[in-house]
Amino acid sequence: MKKKNRIVYLALGPAFLIACIFLLPQSVFASLASRAAIGTVAWMAFWWVAAPVDYAVTAFLPIAVNAIIQMADMNSIIANYASETILLLLGASILTVSWEKTGLDKRIAIRFLNLIGSNFRKQVVFWFILSAALSSVLPNAVVCATITPIAVSMLNYVGEKDIGNSRIASKILLTIVYAVGVGGLASPLGGAMNLVVIDYIQQLTGTEYMYAEWVVKFLPIMILLIGSNILFMCRDIKKEEDLGGSKEFFANELKKMEKMSLEEKCSLILFVIATALSFTRHFYQNVLPGLKPAYVFIICAIISFLIVDKEGNRLLVWKSVQPKIIWELIYIFAGGLAAGTLINDSGAASAIGNMVSGLGLTGGLLTVFVIMVITLLLSDVTSNTATAAVAIPIVISIMQGIGVNAMPYIYVATVGVNLSYMLPTSIRAIPVGYGLKPKYMLSEGWKMSVMVIILMTAICYVLMKLNYLS
């Protein structure tokens, strides 16, 4: 980046903050804290895209700005940098360091290439379906944190090591994180945001909500979402384009490999145990309520430092592991969480909700469109769960205020709550930590967002007219 451009980009960041403080209407955003919170998020978004400083540096802006302009309790902001999800990402990062040390990463890569083949379109479809299927019943962060390093190992093996400058690698990692978000909508088990929605539905109806009803209601929406997302990601991939090497080549490469060493087996077993326990937590949560996925990964990471090879040498030592941990991923994720805390705790989210309440919505197509846009965009700058907690009660109050059945509009809001494509916040920080450029995410994400908003508004409105979402 040219020095002159960098200076301009550096200056524009705080300029966004100042502009929001002085130009946002005080009739909507009455408090300085709410205007400053929006300005801080705008500053972060610009710096993440323009990249005048490292992405991880931008992630600490919520702390720095909040120290000067009190927008939220500082303890709440700082807590995001040591949350359970951050510990999960740290544990997973340590475990995958051992893959490179033992050669397990190469073995995994060849296995997947042998299974799927090297055709680029097939790769995109495979990773999308796999990620979406897993995230329909498992926490999105766990799925993304475990699937992404596997894909990265495969990409490294075929020579796509520079993720940020590789079209193939960037598209595959973007496919995974998009699929994880889409899959989370398929069932109530797809994420905490869905459980928040169900809680509000049960309060509204006074009866227990059946999970099977959720799956049925969202089935046509899921079919359209999955199909449109895959088509979008494959739109510029030629039929014959591949990652290099035939399926026969990878099969031969697999045959040439030596038997798995004890160290390889131990590395694989620890990762499988951590993943399996995270995925099956509902079976043992009553017996071990404290053994959440984040702590499972940390425990397995600790155990990985106890492994020794045949000569008695330790497989991992902190001095060699520490430089390979993807710290940028961890801090970007934390920064996104902190930005969400600013938006919610400063009152900015409530102000947006009040603004929507005053739009004079009557329950028609425009109402569906506005709900979809607001929830999807809000999910991009804060967590999906926080968006659900803010948006759903507002939707209910608006619909009850105009005398309309709120249930269909709750489903509409739930679609927007689950989907977000543009900024490296929430789980979208994970591929960025592995090298995906936020600029590429934004350039693809805004187009995907426009497409999804139009499609979801249309299908939700049609389903409402057919009384399918009642």
Steps between C-alpha positions, in 0.01 A plus 500: 500500500630845406593723793261776388205259471577351840499842666163581340351166610634546853338843521166386354452245779456748788327735255217245478472509879488881512250513214265257673522691829406833341289401198278214620158640593470555873125451468576132436835450674453725800809402697861572410579138588268359234635729227858428602434125498377513141796719411744253658352212301520707181865578581574130555322394184692753291839405642427129459421555133765764417763332723724798586594307816496130585154349543575402861594860585160619377338241727618691809324825403193431721726509807691809389197707400294388800778619729456851357125504431314290755255295292474184708641346816870433429487165676231388254718608208815332629312178579459443125876453465495200734157352424428129472511517121845662513623211716347254254686663210826504700466131588419404141794707373744323737371157398544572130861612556579135574368403155787676327752363751398137440402520131136434581398808299637343180323171570167675564541707184563197279207313658256781420634552150474126438143505628370808317735539208658826390214647294448851635120498472475164678726634774279804555181290508656242733625752757170690491282192554731358769519827694129577470400149608723507808397852603132407485540303823826637645629841616618705203831598661590136571422393143692786342797460735534129422419493128712801396843360600422175317427697183813710552712184527362379168559838336857517630571156356390599148714814518235757595690623807447872453131502592450873458637508145357168389159513331451127556593505870304820572186363335514168686547664841223749424277210393553327835417803714195590288376141520540493877277806529237360265499157668436654839148596386397142425422396857470648850828325586684712244592768750410697812321763287238240406443408864447870576234511226328190639494652848316806366260284302413299812445820696273628222293182461514369856565148370805282443652537154575174317840489328356295213273792413805721454654257248176481301445878496851577377534210253399690183708797614802275557467339156502841332780629722733205442434491126546874450813518717669213318409645159639837607830350616532291182390773259852587382653152517555329166379142469848360437681713761680299770751519782764302314555126488256222415316273739726215384806709584381562855412133541858408405637765734297348781642154428855635512457641851649310790286363778379752754753562774402492865535879516267540201244272659515689828456836322204368305340330800518817711337708227231237441430473874470880534271520197289199597448620858406845372252353254341263755482732801124450537565138605714590802420861587296397806783286634783744417333841473834683501656305213401734221657475149748779571638322804511165321730652238719662766533170690595313183746777411666459841524123449666554161801648683543168684556292184855374438651326196696171494816675615318654794498853354192709564285545194401855592675763710352843554799682352443334160119494518443862598619652166269266307182576694273715285479790744354729233198270469442510874523878530288571190227275638524674840488843336180405320342388827609824667346706217174317558516578871545870418197501270277328754618650830520857368134498403572520126317174429194614696506834314498315169207295624308812602572652159351193331196524729437852377503415129126441489524140380169328425602136469531475121791436264682814617485378859656167404772682305584741783517224761725293273736789428529622860556155655750389234704820520489506880626141506801617298617743767400310812447138595203304366385428854513867601308593184231246586471630855453856374300446180241236591324691783495813281338305216242356738412840644470660154270226370287499813477878478344485151281201589675243281598140587866532603601138436576523123710811558696326775595236243599775255722665762655162583619463141677836518638427845675185373648646183791743468762518229702821485720578801762289684295489819372193683595172325606693187815595690619139481583487125647851527733371769621236255579763238174589324493872424206696649495703178418183305239402758333839465514499119326162490291556810310810392396328177396188688310715753304681228412170333397335826293797617304503173450122491414465869261796492321345202474143633404609852227728364364222278507249788320750721228548239460121487473498884801266508683705765200558728 
